[in-house]
Amino acid sequence: MLSVFAVLVVFFALTVFLLDMLFRHAAERSLREVLDAQMVALVAAADPDGPESVTPTALLDTRFDTPGSGLYAEIRSGSGESIWRSQSTTGTAVQFGPALEGGERRFFYTDIAATPIRLAVASRGIVWDDLHGKPARFTFSVASSLVAYDEQVAGFRQQLVGWFSGLALLFVATLALLLRWLSQPMRRLEREIKEVEAGTRERLGEGWPSELAPVTGNLNALLDGERQRIRRYRDTLGNLAHSLKTPLAVMRQALGAGGAGKGALDAEIDRMSGIIEHQMKRAAASGGVLLGQAPVDLAPIVVELRAALLKVYGNKDLLFETVIAPSAQFIGDRADLTELLGNLLDNACKWAKGRVRIEAHVEPGADSRHALRLSVDDDGQGIAAGDRTRVLERGGRADEATPGYGLGLAMVHDAVALYGGTLRIDASHLGGARLELQLPGRNGV
């Protein structure tokens, strides 16, 4: 709309300028015709008395007889001497220009001395034969005040600007209403895409205009295809991991009798089993964020995990604090969120001395793809700055002496990455480690 308005301003300004120029030219042409008519009347009324004298016998316009009327006339001899001036020039220093040769014409603008009054002056050189048959040259001049002309031009400009300004505003208002009506499908498309991103809608609706129908159809096909792709990925990964479990079990059984290298092979088999377990857990999840994924309430999952972990780590007598916004929701798969939080909280309970704290809220006004802010703190020994990158890698552990595969935080890191979120490890105010996450989320109703 701003671009259209700018174009209209330039277009209408140019139109106003051109119309004003045409009007001024027409007004000037009309003024010249009036002065020419007065000139003809003056010449017709003139009676030459001699080679250096001529007197108008009668003037048709009474303004010539009224001082300061705005219409002035003068007759000069060939030498340029004024031989007659109308009574309207009394007390007015009107300059009619130089004397002219026979047949010469001149039109110009001038000012009355010591006044702001502008004049239009028309002069004509006339050659007559006097009573003795000798040629006599005279210069007839008529001048008219431009006050009325200037007022007429100013009035026309004011009306022109007013009408075109009103027309421009009316045009822009009409165009705004028209564009608002025409852009309703685009606003609907924007709204439905946001609903798909927020998880309140699985796919775009129907009944689109022909210009948008191909776009919405392709978007729906993309959404459906993405869900099918993730489903195939999950099934394939699960089948692969499951098919490897049987050969590994056979290998472990074959090595049961003992022999050289049994310990090294057992270690490698344990490592492969851990990798398979990790991949199977990933396959059990959805495999990443999907447009149109229904939101999941965060608080009930945290409550369930808290109850389970307090039983598992009952020997620690943990103080398990939860600060979860009741309306906080995760946009994604429930199994992904359960697996992610389970690994985070299990890791915190494992290393905590006696206190674990989880906080979660949705950032107001943030993009829904990164709106959910979640943190898990413990009062354990923490994770050194040099180990914070390594513990997120598969098989990486800060304490190699502690039993485990080093897969928990790696799985959390993978899940967060699949959802386009972020994971940061820092020192906790409780004295241990602090893991901060940003995930897709929204505030529920």
C-alpha positions in Angstrom: 0.0 0.0 0.0 2.9 2.4 0.8 4.4 1.6 -2.6 1.1 2.2 -4.4 0.5 5.4 -2.5 4.0 6.7 -3.4 3.4 5.9 -7.1 0.0 7.8 -6.8 1.6 10.8 -5.2 4.2 11.0 -8.0 1.6 10.4 -10.7 -0.9 12.9 -9.3 1.8 15.5 -8.7 2.9 15.2 -12.3 -0.8 15.4 -13.4 -1.4 18.5 -11.3 1.8 20.2 -12.6 0.8 19.5 -16.2 -2.8 20.7 -15.7 -1.6 23.8 -13.9 0.8 24.5 -16.8 -2.0 24.0 -19.4 -4.3 26.3 -17.4 -1.7 29.0 -17.1 -1.0 28.9 -20.8 -4.8 29.0 -21.5 -5.2 31.9 -19.1 -2.2 33.8 -20.6 -3.6 33.2 -24.1 -7.0 34.6 -22.9 -5.2 37.5 -21.3 -3.4 38.3 -24.5 -6.6 38.1 -26.5 -8.2 40.6 -24.0 -5.3 43.0 -24.4 -5.3 42.6 -28.2 -9.0 43.5 -28.1 -8.3 46.6 -26.0 -5.5 47.4 -28.3 -7.7 47.2 -31.4 -10.3 49.4 -29.6 -7.6 51.9 -28.7 -6.2 52.1 -32.2 -9.7 52.4 -33.7 -10.5 55.3 -31.3 -7.2 57.1 -32.0 -7.3 60.2 -34.3 -3.9 61.5 -35.6 -3.5 65.2 -35.2 -0.1 65.4 -36.8 3.1 63.5 -37.2 3.8 63.7 -33.5 0.3 63.9 -32.1 -2.7 61.5 -31.8 -5.7 61.5 -29.4 -8.3 58.8 -28.8 -11.7 60.2 -29.4 -13.5 57.7 -27.3 -12.6 54.6 -25.3 -15.0 51.7 -24.9 -13.8 50.5 -21.4 -14.6 53.0 -18.6 -11.7 51.6 -16.6 -9.3 53.7 -18.7 -10.9 56.7 -17.1 -10.6 55.5 -13.5 -7.3 56.0 -11.7 -5.7 52.8 -10.4 -8.4 50.6 -12.1 -5.8 48.0 -13.3 -6.3 48.7 -17.0 -3.9 51.3 -18.5 -3.0 52.6 -21.9 -0.4 54.9 -23.5 0.4 56.3 -27.0 3.9 57.3 -27.8 5.4 59.0 -30.7 8.1 57.6 -33.0 10.8 59.2 -30.8 9.4 57.4 -27.8 7.8 60.5 -26.2 4.5 59.9 -24.4 1.8 61.9 -26.3 -1.2 60.4 -24.5 -1.9 58.4 -21.3 -5.2 57.1 -20.0 -6.5 58.7 -16.8 -6.1 55.3 -15.0 -2.3 55.8 -15.0 -2.7 58.9 -12.7 -0.5 58.4 -9.6 0.8 55.1 -11.0 4.3 54.7 -12.4 3.5 52.2 -15.2 6.3 51.4 -17.6 5.2 50.4 -21.0 8.6 49.5 -22.5 10.5 51.0 -25.4 8.9 52.4 -28.6 8.4 49.9 -31.5 8.9 50.0 -35.2 5.9 49.8 -37.5 4.2 46.4 -37.4 6.3 45.3 -34.5 4.5 43.7 -31.5 5.7 42.9 -28.0 4.2 41.2 -24.9 5.9 41.1 -21.5 5.3 41.1 -17.8 6.5 43.9 -15.5 5.9 45.4 -12.0 4.6 48.7 -11.0 7.5 50.5 -9.3 7.5 50.3 -5.5 4.5 48.0 -5.5 4.0 44.2 -5.6 1.5 44.6 -8.4 2.4 42.7 -11.6 1.3 43.9 -15.0 0.9 42.3 -18.4 1.9 44.7 -21.2 1.1 44.5 -24.9 2.5 47.0 -27.3 2.2 47.5 -31.1 4.0 49.8 -33.6 1.6 51.6 -36.0 2.6 53.8 -39.0 -0.1 56.3 -40.2 -0.2 58.9 -42.9 -0.9 62.3 -41.3 -3.0 65.1 -42.8 -0.1 66.1 -45.1 0.4 62.6 -46.4 3.6 62.1 -44.4 4.1 58.8 -42.5 3.9 59.1 -38.7 5.0 56.3 -36.4 3.3 55.6 -33.1 3.5 52.9 -30.3 0.2 51.9 -28.8 0.5 50.1 -25.4 -2.1 48.5 -23.2 -1.4 47.1 -19.7 -3.6 45.0 -17.4 -3.1 44.2 -13.7 -2.4 40.5 -13.0 -4.1 40.5 -9.6 -7.3 38.9 -11.0 -5.2 36.6 -13.2 -3.0 35.5 -10.2 -6.1 35.0 -8.0 -7.7 32.9 -10.7 -4.5 30.7 -11.1 -4.1 30.4 -7.3 -7.8 29.4 -7.0 -7.5 26.8 -9.7 -4.3 25.4 -8.1 -6.0 25.1 -4.8 -9.0 23.3 -6.3 -6.7 21.1 -8.3 -4.6 20.1 -5.3 -7.7 19.6 -3.2 -9.5 17.5 -5.7 -6.6 15.4 -6.6 -5.6 14.9 -2.9 -9.2 13.8 -2.2 -9.1 11.6 -5.3 -5.8 10.0 -4.2 -7.1 9.3 -0.7 -10.3 7.9 -2.1 -8.4 5.7 -4.6 -6.0 4.4 -1.9 -8.9 3.7 0.5 -10.8 1.9 -2.2 -7.7 -0.1 -3.2 -7.0 -0.9 0.5 -10.5 -2.3 0.8 -10.2 -4.2 -2.4 -6.8 -5.6 -1.5 -8.0 -6.6 2.0 -10.9 -8.5 0.4 -8.6 -10.1 -2.2 -6.0 -11.0 0.4 -8.4 -12.9 2.6 -7.2 -16.3 1.2 -3.5 -15.3 1.9 -4.4 -14.3 5.5 -6.2 -17.6 5.9 -3.2 -19.5 4.5 -0.9 -17.7 6.9 -3.2 -18.4 9.8 -3.5 -22.1 8.9 0.3 -22.5 8.4 0.8 -21.0 11.9 -1.8 -23.5 13.3 0.1 -26.3 11.6 3.4 -25.1 13.2 1.7 -24.8 16.6 0.3 -28.3 16.3 -3.4 -27.4 16.4 -3.9 -28.5 12.8 -2.5 -31.5 10.9 -3.0 -30.2 7.4 -4.3 -27.2 5.4 -8.0 -26.9 4.7 -9.9 -27.1 1.4 -11.7 -24.6 -0.8 -8.9 -22.4 -1.9 -8.9 -20.0 -4.9 -7.5 -21.4 -8.1 -4.3 -19.3 -7.7 -3.5 -20.9 -4.3 -5.0 -24.4 -4.8 -1.7 -25.8 -6.3 0.3 -24.3 -3.4 -1.9 -25.6 -0.7 -2.2 -29.0 -2.4 1.5 -29.4 -2.6 1.9 -28.3 1.0 -0.6 -30.9 2.1 1.2 -33.5 0.0 4.5 -32.5 1.6 3.0 -32.9 5.1 1.6 -36.3 4.3 4.8 -37.4 2.6 6.9 -36.2 5.6 4.8 -38.3 8.0 5.2 -41.3 5.8 8.9 -40.8 5.5 9.4 -40.6 9.2 7.3 -43.7 9.7 9.3 -45.6 7.1 12.5 -44.4 8.8 11.4 -45.5 12.2 10.3 -48.9 10.9 13.4 -49.5 9.0 15.7 -48.5 11.8 13.8 -50.7 14.2 13.9 -53.6 11.9 17.7 -53.2 11.4 18.4 -53.0 15.1 16.2 -55.9 15.9 17.8 -58.1 13.2 21.2 -57.5 14.6 20.3 -58.6 18.1 20.0 -62.2 17.2 23.5 -62.6 15.6 25.0 -60.8 18.6 23.2 -63.2 21.0 24.6 -66.2 19.0 28.1 -64.7 19.2 27.9 -64.2 22.9 26.6 -67.7 23.4 29.4 -69.2 21.2 32.0 -67.4 23.3 30.5 -68.6 26.6 33.0 -71.5 26.7 35.9 -69.1 27.2 39.1 -68.8 25.4 41.7 -66.2 24.4 40.3 -62.8 23.6 37.0 -63.5 25.2 37.1 -60.4 27.3 37.9 -58.1 24.4 35.1 -59.7 22.3 32.6 -59.3 25.2 33.5 -55.7 25.5 32.9 -55.1 21.8 29.7 -57.1 21.9 28.5 -54.9 24.8 29.4 -51.8 22.9 27.4 -53.1 19.8 24.5 -54.0 22.1 24.5 -50.5 23.5 24.5 -49.0 20.0 21.6 -51.2 19.0 19.7 -50.2 22.1 20.3 -46.6 21.3 19.1 -47.0 17.8 16.0 -49.0 18.8 15.1 -46.3 21.3 15.4 -43.7 18.5 13.3 -45.9 16.2 10.6 -46.0 18.9 10.4 -42.2 18.7 8.9 -40.3 15.8 12.3 -39.2 14.4 11.9 -35.5 14.6 9.5 -32.6 14.6 6.6 -32.8 12.2 4.4 -30.0 11.0 0.9 -30.6 12.3 2.1 -32.6 15.4 -0.4 -32.4 18.2 1.0 -30.6 21.4 1.7 -32.6 24.5 1.2 -31.4 28.1 4.6 -31.3 29.9 3.5 -31.5 33.5 1.9 -35.0 33.5 5.0 -36.6 31.9 7.3 -34.9 34.5 5.0 -36.2 37.3 5.1 -39.7 36.0 8.9 -39.7 35.5 9.4 -38.2 39.0 7.4 -40.9 40.6 9.3 -43.6 38.7 12.8 -42.2 39.4 12.1 -41.7 43.1 11.5 -45.4 43.3 14.6 -46.3 41.3 16.8 -44.0 43.3 15.0 -44.6 46.6 18.3 -45.3 48.4 19.4 -41.7 47.8 16.5 -40.0 49.5 16.4 -37.4 46.8 14.7 -34.0 47.0 13.1 -33.8 43.5 11.7 -30.3 42.8 9.5 -29.6 39.8 8.6 -26.0 38.6 6.5 -26.6 35.5 4.1 -24.0 34.1 0.7 -25.7 34.0 0.0 -24.6 30.5 3.4 -25.5 29.0 3.1 -27.9 26.0 5.6 -29.6 23.8 5.0 -29.7 20.1 6.1 -33.1 19.1 5.8 -36.8 19.8 4.9 -37.9 23.4 7.4 -40.8 23.2 10.2 -38.5 22.1 9.5 -36.1 25.0 9.2 -39.0 27.5 12.5 -40.5 26.3 14.3 -37.1 26.3 13.1 -36.1 29.8 13.7 -39.7 31.1 17.3 -39.6 30.1 17.9 -36.1 31.4 16.3 -36.8 34.8 17.9 -40.2 35.1 21.3 -38.7 34.4 20.6 -36.0 37.0 19.4 -38.5 39.7 22.3 -40.8 39.0 24.9 -38.1 39.7 23.0 -36.0 42.3 24.0 -36.1 45.9 20.5 -35.3 47.2 18.7 -32.7 45.1 17.3 -32.5 41.6 15.3 -29.6 40.1 13.5 -29.3 36.8 12.0 -26.1 35.5 9.9 -25.5 32.3 8.0 -22.6 30.9 7.0 -21.2 27.5 8.7 -17.9 26.5 6.0 -15.3 25.8 6.1 -13.9 22.2 8.9 -16.4 21.1 8.8 -18.4 17.9 6.8 -21.6 18.6 9.7 -23.6 17.2 11.9 -22.5 20.2 9.4 -21.3 22.7 9.7 -24.1 25.3 12.5 -23.4 27.8 13.5 -26.4 30.0 16.3 -26.8 32.5 17.5 -29.7 34.8 19.8 -29.1 37.7 21.5 -31.4 40.2 23.8 -30.9 43.1 26.4 -33.5 42.0 29.9 -33.1 40.9 29.0 -31.4 37.7 30.5 -31.7 34.3 33.9 -30.0 33.6 34.0 -27.5 30.8 36.4 -29.7 28.8 34.0 -32.6 29.0 30.8 -30.9 28.0 31.2 -31.5 24.3 32.4 -35.1 24.7 29.5 -36.2 26.9 27.1 -35.4 24.1 28.8 -37.8 21.7 27.7 -41.4 21.6 29.8 -43.5 24.0 31.3 -40.4 25.6 31.4 -40.3 29.4 32.8 -37.8 31.9 33.6 -40.7 34.4 34.9 -43.7 32.6 35.0 -45.7 35.9 31.2 -45.5 36.2 29.3 -48.4 34.5 27.3 -47.4 31.4 27.3 -47.0 27.7 27.5 -43.2 27.6 24.3 -43.0 25.5 21.9 -41.1 27.6 23.0 -37.5 26.9 23.9 -38.5 23.3 20.3 -39.6 22.8 19.0 -36.4 24.3 21.3 -34.4 22.0 20.1 -36.3 19.0 16.5 -35.8 19.9 16.9 -32.1 20.5 18.7 -31.7 17.2 15.9 -33.6 15.3 13.4 -31.1 16.7 15.6 -28.1 15.7 16.2 -27.2 19.3 19.3 -26.4 21.3 21.0 -28.1 24.3 23.6 -26.3 26.5 25.5 -27.7 29.5 26.5 -25.3 32.2 27.3 -25.2 35.9 24.2 -25.3 38.2 23.5 -23.0 41.1 22.9 -26.2 43.1 26.6 -27.0 42.7 26.3 -29.7 40.0 25.4 -29.7 36.3 22.7 -27.7 34.6 21.3 -28.7 31.2 19.2 -26.1 29.4 17.1 -26.9 26.4 15.0 -25.0 23.8 12.3 -27.0 22.1 9.1 -26.4 20.1 6.3 -25.5 22.5 3.3 -23.4 23.2 1.0 -22.3 26.0 -2.1 -24.5 26.2 -5.6 -23.2 26.8 
